[in-house]
């Protein structure tokens, strides 16, 4: 049931640092706006909105910003943009497959910027369907180990979520990653809440069915490509099927 992914750990820590810098605020706000537009402005009746708000709060987005985003999305306040979700597929260095999820109000701009970031960093866009079959849509819940003075163990997380549909629990160092079917995501996070376990984020994600092991040289190139894509305002998420060993991560960190 347990594995350890150094990359997932790094990615999670990086997200926390980015959020503190305010870089992620706009993307988190956009998530809330779209969730409110799709399912209404009441988090109690809109699980996607509930989770978008939870993630924003955990990343220290001010409540005023969150409230305004809900109002814009639900139509209670003017000024909401018409964001569309677009998924781009492509390949990066060493044949690593990428899914690039965009939320944009300008498809042409998003396409141009994604293509430019890919080609400048050793990647290329691919035809729709040529990469997506390598990924499965899953529910991913991140649970922090340190919770207000107590440490949550892997067994606690497993016990709380197994009957709700958890498929695996991965140890990411400071936190756990709980994987389930996307349809079981709400049940899994509700089971954690019922067990008194707080969670950092819960969202549908794309998990690769098989990974490409990359060496130090390729890993550096792959990370540069990921950063270039994540720097784009229209890009919400980047999913790749690369695996980086602990040794390679340590060499890169050094």
N, C-alpha and C positions, 0 to 999 in steps of 0.2 A: 504493500500500500504506500510505501514511502520511498521517495527518491530525493536527491538534492540537486537543484539547478543553480549554479553560481550566477548564471546570466539573469535568471528571474530575480534573484536577490539583488543584483546590481541595478536591474531595471526598476525594481520597486523603490530602492533607496534613492535612485536618480529622480524618480517621480516625486518623492517627498521633498528633495532639495529644490527641484524645479518649482514645485508648488509654493515653497517658502519664498522663492524669488519672485513669485507672482506671475511667472511665465505660463503656468497652467490655468490661471484664473479664467481667462477668456474661453478656453476650451471646456472647462467645467461648467461655466455659465451657459455656453452654447448647448451643451448636453441637457441642461435643465430646461432651457427654452423649447427645445425640440420635443423632449418628453412631455412637457405640459401641453404642447400643441397636439401631439398624437393621442394622449390619453386623458386630457383634462387637468385642471390645476389643483386637484385634491390628492395629496400624497397617499391618503388612506385608501383611496380607490384606484390608485395608479402606481403599481409597484416599481415601474421603471423610473418614475419621477422621484419616488421615495429613495431609491438607491442613488440616483443622480445627486439629490440633495445631501444624502449621507456622505457621499464621497467628497462633495464640495466643502462640507462642514469639517471633515477630517483634514482637509487641506487648507483650513483656515480662511476660506472665502467668507467675507463679511456677510452677516444675515441680510442686510439691506440689499446687497447685490443679488442674493439668492431670491429674495421676495420679489424684486423687480423682474428678474428673469422669468419667474413663474407667471407673473401678471402679463408680461409681454407675450409669452408662449400661449397662455390660455385666452388671450384677447381682451383681458380686463384692462390692459394699458396699451396704448399705441406704440409702434416702433419696432415690432418684432420682424426679423428678416425671414424670408421664405427659404429656409435651409433644406437642401436635399442631400441624402446619403448616396455617395458614389463609392464603389469599391474598385480600385485599380489592382492589377496583378502584374508581377514582374519578377525578374531574376537579378540577384546581386552578385558580388564577387564569389568565386568558387561554386557557382551554380545554386546558391541559396535562394529558396523561393520566398517571395514576399506578397502579402496582402496589405494594401494601403487603404484604410478606411477614411474617407473625407466627409465632412459636413460643410457644404458650401452654398452660397447664394449666387455663385458664378462658376458654372461648369467649365467654361473655356479657360478661365484663369487657373482653376484647380488642376486641370489636365496639363496645361503648359508648365506650371511650377513643379508638379510631380515628375513630369518627363525630364525637365532640366536637372532636378536634384538627382534623379536616377543616373542620367548619362554622365553627369559631372563626377559621379562617385562610383564608376565601374559597374553600373547596373543598366537594365533596359526594361521597358514595359513589354508585357506579353498579351496575347489575345485573351479575351474573357473565357474563363473555364480551363485555361491551360495550367493554372496554378491552384485554383480554389479546391480542386478535388483532393489535394494533399492535406487539407485542413478540415477539422470538424468543429462545428459551432458548439461550444460548451459553456456552462456556467462556471465562473471563477470567483470565489470569495477569498479575500485576504484577511486573515485574523492575526492580530498582533499578539506575541507571546506575553509581553508585559502589560498587564491590565490593572491599573490603579492599585499597585502594591502587591498583586498576586501574579504568579506565573501560570499561564495556561499550558497544559501538556498536550502532546499529540493525541494521547488516549482520550483526553477530555473532548477534543474536537471531533475525533472519530465517533466516540460514543454519542455525541449530540447529533451528528449529521448522517450517520450510516443509514438509519431507517428512512431518512428524508430524501435519500438518493445520492449521497456522496459516493463517488467512484474511487477517488484517491485523495490522500492528504500528503502534500509535499512540504518538507522542512526547508524554509528559505533563510534560515539563520535567525533573524529577528522576528520572523512571522511564519505562519503556515498558509499554504495555498490549497484551498479545497476545490476539487474539480468535480463537476456533475454534468448531467445532460442540461442543456440550456433551459428546457422546460421544467427542470427541478430546482432552478436557481432560487426562486422565491421560497420554496419549501425548505431548502437548506439554510438560507439566512434566517428564516423564521424559527427554525429549530435551534439555531445558535442563540437567537434572542431569548427563546423560551428557556434555554439552559443557563441564561445569565452571562453568555459570552459575547463580548462586543466585537464588531468586525469593522475593518477599515474601508473596504469597498466590496461591492457585489455587482458583477456585470457579465453580460454575455460576451464571450470572447472567441477567438479562433485559435484552436490548439492544433499544432501539426501532428499528423498521424505517424510520421517518421522524421527524424532529424538528421541534418548533415553536420558531421563533426568538423570544426574548422581549426586550423593551426593558428599560431600567434600572428603571422603576417596577414592571413585572411581575416582573422577576428578583428584586427585593427581597422581593416578596410570596411568590413560589415558594420562595425560600430559607427564609423564616420558616415556611412550611408544612412543608417537609422537616425542619427542626430540631424543630418541635413533634411530628412523627411519630416521629423518631428518638429523642426524649427518652422515649418510652413504653417501659416494660420489656418488653412483649410483642412489640414491633416489632423484627425482625431486620434487614430491608433495605427500602429505599425506592427504587423505580425510576421515573424520569420521562422523558418524551420531549421535554424542553425543551433548547434549545441557547442558550448565552450567549456572545456574541462577546467577544473579548479586550478591546475598547473598553469594553463594558458592565461586564465584570469589574473592569477597572482603575478605572472610575468608582465602583463599589460598594466596592472595597477602600479607595479614597481617603476 
